[in-house]
Each structure stands twice: as structure tokens, then as C-alpha cells.
Amino acid sequence: MITLLKKTISHQSRKRIKNLLSRYFGHNVIKGKKHNFFKHSGAYMTNCRIIFHGSGNQIVMGGGNRLINCTIEIFGNNNSIYIGDENLFNHITFWIEDENCKIQIGSLNKFTGQLQLSAVEGTSLTIGDNCLFSSGINITTTDSHSILNESGNRINPSRDIQIGDHVWVGTRVLILKGVSIAADTVVGAASLVCRSSIENCVAIAGNPARIVKRNIN
């Protein structure tokens, strides 16, 4: 059918149809795929950019994922992004730098807008299942700069982040390196999460975030 249409529709008409489809259904850009691996099981993607700067990197997505106005950019080699099934990503930036970093996301999560996930310097960022993220959130395994002691040795290495199942994160939250958040946690709006919360079924909030309510779900 497509071959027949190509033969019967003029070049200008095909161009107009392509522009119309891009306007309503979006246009995706993938660059640097030659020495990298990208696989998805029927993901719906619109206005997304996937850019590899390096080789040996891989992105693997399960089924039923929706990505809207998202950017995935990887600088370095042998990094990976693994995504489960039935997730919604709206205006999300995945940012990876250096070697052997990993972002792993489970299934049935909703990322509703303007959120950045960053993994740098061989660290991992892990998110479980059935989580909900509001907008204006930044989750990063790095300080994005070095701090040295008087001897010139670095004292702020990047560290892993782990977020459990069924975690709700409010708007404008900042989650920093080395943090673990237990399952069934609510993170209040505009909180700074710079230390781990290992209790289940709690609400944390503040700067720095601390437990403000227990026995919640």
C-alpha cells in the first residue's frame, strides 16, 4: 500500500503530507545510532530526541511506553538505559555522562513534566514500579563539579540513587546523590532530599527533607 502511494502521489504532495503528520503526530530524531543499540517494543514517541555521543551504549524499552517531548542524551561509552512497561514520560530529559552509567526504570510509572534524570561517573539511578512524579523535578547522582580538600584530592564523588516502588514525588523536588527512598513514600513539594529515607509508608518534606508523617499510603 505504501509503495503504491509513493508511485501515485507527487513529491510535493508527499512532502505536504509528511509536514502535516509531523505537525499532528510529532517528529523524532535519533543520532549516533550506528555504534550503539536502541530497542523498544512498540513505544509511542512524539517530538523526542535520542542522541548518542560515543559507542557501546544501549537503550532498551519494554512495551506500552509513551514518550512525549523527551530528550535522551548520552556522552561516553558503555552506558545503558533500561525501561520496563507501560510508563508515561512527558517532557523528560535523560542525561548520562562518562562510562558505565545506568538508568533503570520499572513499569507503570508516570513522569508528568519538566523532569531531569542524570547519571554521571559510572553511577546508577534506579526507580521501581508504580511511581508518580510531578513537574520541575531534578534527580542527579552528581554535584556537577568537583570539590577538593587542601591536598588537592576530590572529596565529592558521584553516588548511586535508588527509589523504591510506589513513591510519589511532588513538584520542584531535588533528589541528590547517594539517596535511597523506601517504597510507599510521599515526597512533599519543593523538598531537598539529600539523605536517605529507609522507612516505608512515610511522608517526607522540607529542606533538608525529613519524616513529617508515618503510617500513610
Backbone hydrogen bonds in HBPLUS format (Angstrom, degrees):
<---DONOR---> <-ACCEPTOR-->    atom                        ^
c    i                          cat <-CA-CA->   ^        H-A-AA   ^      H-
h    n   atom  resd res      DA  || num        DHA   H-A  angle D-A-AA Bond
n    s   type  num  typ     dist DA aas  dist angle  dist       angle   num
A0005-LEU N   A0001-MET O   3.00 MM   4  6.30 155.9  2.06 148.8 155.1     1
A0006-LYS N   A0002-ILE O   2.97 MM   4  6.26 155.9  2.03 149.8 156.2     2
A0007-LYS N   A0003-THR O   3.18 MM   4  6.46 143.4  2.33 141.4 150.6     3
A0007-LYS N   A0004-LEU O   3.16 MM   3  5.19 123.9  2.49  94.2 108.1     4
A0008-THR N   A0004-LEU O   3.08 MM   4  6.32 144.7  2.21 146.1 155.6     5
A0009-ILE N   A0005-LEU O   2.86 MM   4  5.75 144.6  1.99 157.5 162.4     6
A0014-ARG N   A0010-SER O   2.94 MM   4  6.22 157.9  1.99 151.8 157.8     7
A0015-LYS N   A0011-HIS O   2.97 MM   4  6.22 153.7  2.04 147.8 155.3     8
A0016-ARG N   A0012-GLN O   2.97 MM   4  6.25 154.1  2.04 145.1 151.5     9
A0017-ILE N   A0013-SER O   2.95 MM   4  6.20 158.4  2.00 150.3 156.1    10
A0018-LYS N   A0014-ARG O   2.89 MM   4  6.11 158.4  1.94 148.5 154.5    11
A0019-ASN N   A0015-LYS O   2.98 MM   4  6.23 159.1  2.03 148.4 153.6    12
A0020-LEU N   A0016-ARG O   2.95 MM   4  6.14 152.6  2.02 144.3 152.2    13
A0021-LEU N   A0017-ILE O   2.88 MM   4  6.14 159.7  1.92 152.6 157.6    14
A0022-SER N   A0018-LYS O   2.93 MM   4  6.14 155.9  1.99 146.1 153.2    15
A0023-ARG N   A0019-ASN O   2.97 MM   4  6.16 147.1  2.08 140.8 149.5    16
A0024-TYR N   A0020-LEU O   3.16 MM   4  6.45 154.7  2.23 148.2 153.5    17
A0025-PHE N   A0021-LEU O   2.70 MM   4  5.54 157.7  1.75 153.3 160.5    18
A0026-GLY N   A0022-SER O   2.84 MM   4  4.47 131.6  2.08 117.7 122.9    19
A0029-VAL N   A0048-CYS O   2.83 MM  19  6.31 157.2  1.89 156.3 164.2    20
A0050-ILE N   A0029-VAL O   2.79 MM  21  6.18 160.2  1.82 158.9 165.9    21
A0031-LYS N   A0050-ILE O   2.84 MM  19  6.34 157.5  1.89 159.3 167.0    22
A0052-PHE N   A0031-LYS O   2.96 MM  21  6.16 162.6  2.00 143.3 148.7    23
A0036-ASN N   A0033-LYS O   3.03 MM   3  5.00 166.6  2.05 114.5 115.9    24
A0056-GLY N   A0035-HIS O   2.90 MM  21  6.23 162.5  1.93 167.7 161.8    25
A0037-PHE N   A0057-ASN O   2.86 MM  20  6.22 156.4  1.92 151.6 159.5    26
A0059-ILE N   A0037-PHE O   2.80 MM  22  6.25 149.0  1.89 150.8 161.1    27
A0039-LYS N   A0059-ILE O   2.87 MM  20  6.27 161.3  1.90 161.6 167.9    28
A0061-MET N   A0039-LYS O   2.89 MM  22  6.29 153.0  1.97 149.2 158.1    29
A0044-TYR N   A0065-ASN O   2.87 MM  21  6.24 160.7  1.91 166.5 165.3    30
A0067-LEU N   A0044-TYR O   2.80 MM  23  6.20 164.1  1.83 165.1 170.5    31
A0046-THR N   A0067-LEU O   2.98 MM  21  6.47 152.3  2.05 160.2 169.0    32
A0069-ASN N   A0046-THR O   2.93 MM  23  6.27 165.1  1.95 163.6 168.0    33
A0049-ARG N   A0070-CYS O   2.90 MM  21  6.41 152.6  1.97 151.0 159.9    34
A0072-ILE N   A0049-ARG O   2.76 MM  23  6.18 160.9  1.80 162.0 168.7    35
A0051-ILE N   A0072-ILE O   2.83 MM  21  6.28 163.0  1.86 165.2 171.0    36
A0074-ILE N   A0051-ILE O   3.02 MM  23  6.45 161.7  2.06 165.4 171.3    37
A0053-HIS N   A0074-ILE O   2.72 MM  21  5.85 147.0  1.83 164.5 175.9    38
A0076-GLY N   A0053-HIS O   2.84 MM  23  6.10 175.4  1.84 158.7 158.6    39
A0078-ASN N   A0055-SER O   3.11 MM  23  6.62 149.4  2.21 140.7 150.0    40
A0058-GLN N   A0079-ASN O   2.98 MM  21  6.49 150.6  2.07 148.8 158.0    41
A0081-ILE N   A0058-GLN O   2.93 MM  23  6.41 144.9  2.06 150.4 160.8    42
A0060-VAL N   A0081-ILE O   2.91 MM  21  6.32 163.2  1.94 166.0 171.3    43
A0083-ILE N   A0060-VAL O   2.90 MM  23  6.25 157.6  1.95 161.2 166.6    44
A0062-GLY N   A0083-ILE O   2.88 MM  21  6.12 133.7  2.10 133.5 148.0    45
A0062-GLY N   A0084-GLY O   3.10 MM  22  4.79 134.8  2.31 132.8 132.7    46
A0086-GLU N   A0063-GLY O   2.89 MM  23  6.32 156.1  1.95 149.0 157.1    47
A0066-ARG N   A0087-ASN O   2.89 MM  21  6.28 158.7  1.93 161.1 168.4    48
A0089-PHE N   A0066-ARG O   2.81 MM  23  6.07 158.8  1.86 163.2 170.4    49
A0068-ILE N   A0089-PHE O   2.83 MM  21  6.18 163.0  1.86 163.8 169.7    50
A0091-HIS N   A0068-ILE O   2.82 MM  23  6.13 172.6  1.83 170.5 172.5    51
A0071-THR N   A0092-ILE O   2.91 MM  21  6.38 158.4  1.95 156.3 162.4    52
A0094-PHE N   A0071-THR O   2.78 MM  23  6.17 163.8  1.80 161.3 166.7    53
A0073-GLU N   A0094-PHE O   2.98 MM  21  6.23 169.3  1.99 158.7 160.4    54
A0096-ILE N   A0073-GLU O   3.10 MM  23  6.48 160.6  2.14 160.6 163.5    55
A0075-PHE N   A0096-ILE O   2.83 MM  21  6.01 165.8  1.85 145.8 150.6    56
A0098-ASP N   A0075-PHE O   2.83 MM  23  6.14 114.9  2.26 143.2 160.3    57
A0100-ASN N   A0077-ASN O   3.32 MM  23  6.87 151.3  2.41 152.9 160.4    58
A0080-SER N   A0101-CYS O   2.96 MM  21  6.39 152.5  2.04 149.6 158.5    59
A0103-ILE N   A0080-SER O   3.02 MM  23  6.48 153.7  2.09 148.9 156.9    60
A0082-TYR N   A0103-ILE O   2.91 MM  21  6.39 157.0  1.97 157.3 164.9    61
A0105-ILE N   A0082-TYR O   2.84 MM  23  6.23 162.8  1.87 161.2 166.9    62
A0084-GLY N   A0105-ILE O   2.93 MM  21  6.19 138.3  2.11 136.9 149.9    63
A0084-GLY N   A0106-GLY O   3.09 MM  22  4.66 132.6  2.32 129.4 129.4    64
A0108-LEU N   A0085-ASP O   2.94 MM  23  6.43 152.7  2.01 159.0 167.8    65
A0088-LEU N   A0109-ASN O   2.95 MM  21  6.38 156.8  2.01 152.8 160.4    66
A0111-PHE N   A0088-LEU O   2.82 MM  23  5.90 164.6  1.84 153.7 159.2    67
A0090-ASN N   A0111-PHE O   2.95 MM  21  6.01 146.0  2.07 151.2 162.2    68
A0114-GLN N   A0091-HIS O   2.94 MM  23  5.08 111.1  2.43 118.7 133.4    69
A0115-LEU N   A0091-HIS O   3.29 MM  24  6.80 152.3  2.38 146.4 153.9    70
A0093-THR N   A0115-LEU O   2.91 MM  22  6.34 159.1  1.96 158.4 165.0    71
A0117-LEU N   A0093-THR O   2.85 MM  24  6.20 166.3  1.87 171.1 175.7    72
A0095-TRP N   A0117-LEU O   2.81 MM  22  6.09 162.3  1.84 168.3 169.5    73
A0119-ALA N   A0095-TRP O   2.95 MM  24  6.47 154.1  2.02 159.8 168.3    74
A0097-GLU N   A0119-ALA O   3.15 MM  22  6.69 151.1  2.24 149.6 157.2    75
A0102-LYS N   A0123-THR O   3.01 MM  21  6.52 153.3  2.09 148.2 152.9    76
A0125-LEU N   A0102-LYS O   2.83 MM  23  6.32 149.7  1.92 153.8 164.1    77
A0104-GLN N   A0125-LEU O   2.90 MM  21  6.30 162.1  1.93 156.5 161.7    78
A0127-ILE N   A0104-GLN O   2.86 MM  23  6.29 155.9  1.92 159.6 167.4    79
A0106-GLY N   A0127-ILE O   3.00 MM  21  6.22 136.8  2.19 134.7 147.9    80
A0106-GLY N   A0128-GLY O   3.25 MM  22  4.82 133.5  2.48 128.0 127.8    81
A0130-ASN N   A0107-SER O   2.91 MM  23  6.39 157.8  1.96 155.4 162.5    82
A0110-LYS N   A0131-CYS O   2.96 MM  21  6.37 154.5  2.03 150.2 158.1    83
A0133-PHE N   A0110-LYS O   2.85 MM  23  6.18 162.3  1.88 169.4 173.4    84
A0112-THR N   A0133-PHE O   3.07 MM  21  6.15 177.4  2.07 156.5 156.9    85
A0136-GLY N   A0114-GLN O   2.79 MM  22  4.99 122.0  2.13 118.8 135.0    86
A0116-GLN N   A0137-ILE O   3.01 MM  21  6.51 152.7  2.08 151.2 159.0    87
A0139-ILE N   A0116-GLN O   2.94 MM  23  6.19 172.1  1.94 170.3 172.9    88
A0118-SER N   A0139-ILE O   2.93 MM  21  6.31 158.8  1.98 160.8 165.8    89
A0141-THR N   A0118-SER O   3.22 MM  23  6.31 148.5  2.32 135.7 144.2    90
A0161-ILE N   A0124-SER O   3.04 MM  37  6.49 157.6  2.09 155.2 162.4    91
A0126-THR N   A0161-ILE O   2.98 MM  35  6.26 164.1  2.00 147.3 151.6    92
A0163-ILE N   A0126-THR O   2.79 MM  37  6.05 158.5  1.84 151.7 159.2    93
A0128-GLY N   A0163-ILE O   2.95 MM  35  6.19 132.8  2.18 139.4 153.8    94
A0166-HIS N   A0129-ASP O   2.80 MM  37  6.21 165.3  1.82 167.1 172.3    95
A0132-LEU N   A0167-VAL O   3.00 MM  35  6.43 158.0  2.05 148.3 153.8    96
A0169-VAL N   A0132-LEU O   2.87 MM  37  6.30 161.2  1.91 163.6 170.0    97
A0134-SER N   A0169-VAL O   2.99 MM  35  6.16 155.6  2.05 159.2 166.9    98
A0172-ARG N   A0135-SER O   2.98 MM  37  6.44 156.3  2.04 150.7 158.4    99
A0138-ASN N   A0173-VAL O   3.08 MM  35  6.57 158.1  2.13 158.7 165.7   100
A0175-ILE N   A0138-ASN O   2.93 MM  37  6.33 164.8  1.96 159.9 165.1   101
A0140-THR N   A0175-ILE O   3.10 MM  35  6.52 161.2  2.13 171.1 172.9   102
A0159-ARG N   A0141-THR O   3.04 MM  18  5.38 144.5  2.17 145.9 154.0   103
A0155-ILE N   A0147-ILE O   2.83 MM   8  5.88 165.6  1.85 168.8 167.7   104
A0149-ASN N   A0153-ASN O   2.84 MM   4  5.52 152.0  1.92 147.0 154.0   105
A0152-GLY N   A0149-ASN O   2.96 MM   3  5.34 162.9  1.99 114.8 120.0   106
A0178-GLY N   A0160-ASP O   2.98 MM  18  5.09 122.3  2.32 120.2 136.3   107
A0162-GLN N   A0179-VAL O   3.00 MM  17  6.51 158.5  2.05 151.1 157.6   108
A0181-ILE N   A0162-GLN O   2.87 MM  19  6.39 152.6  1.95 155.5 164.5   109
A0164-GLY N   A0181-ILE O   2.88 MM  17  5.99 156.5  1.93 159.0 166.7   110
A0184-ASP N   A0165-ASP O   3.00 MM  19  6.54 151.5  2.09 154.2 163.2   111
A0168-TRP N   A0185-THR O   2.90 MM  17  6.36 157.9  1.95 157.1 164.3   112
A0187-VAL N   A0168-TRP O   2.74 MM  19  6.11 160.1  1.78 161.4 168.5   113
A0170-GLY N   A0187-VAL O   2.86 MM  17  5.84 153.9  1.93 150.7 159.2   114
A0190-ALA N   A0171-THR O   2.78 MM  19  6.14 161.3  1.81 160.7 167.0   115
A0174-LEU N   A0191-SER O   3.02 MM  17  6.43 163.5  2.04 164.8 170.2   116
A0193-VAL N   A0174-LEU O   2.82 MM  19  6.10 166.5  1.84 166.5 170.5   117
A0176-LEU N   A0193-VAL O   2.95 MM  17  6.20 172.2  1.95 167.4 167.6   118
A0197-SER N   A0180-SER O   2.82 MM  17  6.16 158.4  1.86 166.3 173.4   119
A0182-ALA N   A0197-SER O   2.87 MM  15  6.11 148.7  1.97 166.6 176.0   120
A0186-VAL N   A0202-VAL O   2.98 MM  16  6.46 155.3  2.05 147.9 155.5   121
A0204-ILE N   A0186-VAL O   2.83 MM  18  6.25 162.2  1.86 169.9 175.8   122
A0188-GLY N   A0204-ILE O   2.78 MM  16  6.12 170.0  1.79 164.1 167.6   123
A0192-LEU N   A0206-GLY O   3.02 MM  14  6.45 159.1  2.07 150.0 153.3   124
A0209-ALA N   A0192-LEU O   2.79 MM  17  5.58 155.1  1.86 153.7 151.3   125
A0216-ILE N   A0201-CYS O   3.03 MM  15  4.98 168.5  2.04 122.1 125.2   126
A0203-ALA N   A0213-LYS O   2.81 MM  10  5.02 156.9  1.87 144.5 148.5   127
A0212-VAL N   A0203-ALA O   2.80 MM   9  5.74 171.6  1.81 157.2 159.7   128
A0205-ALA N   A0210-ARG O   2.96 MM   5  5.60 151.0  2.05 149.2 151.9   129
A0210-ARG N   A0205-ALA O   3.08 MM   5  5.60 154.2  2.14 128.6 128.9   130
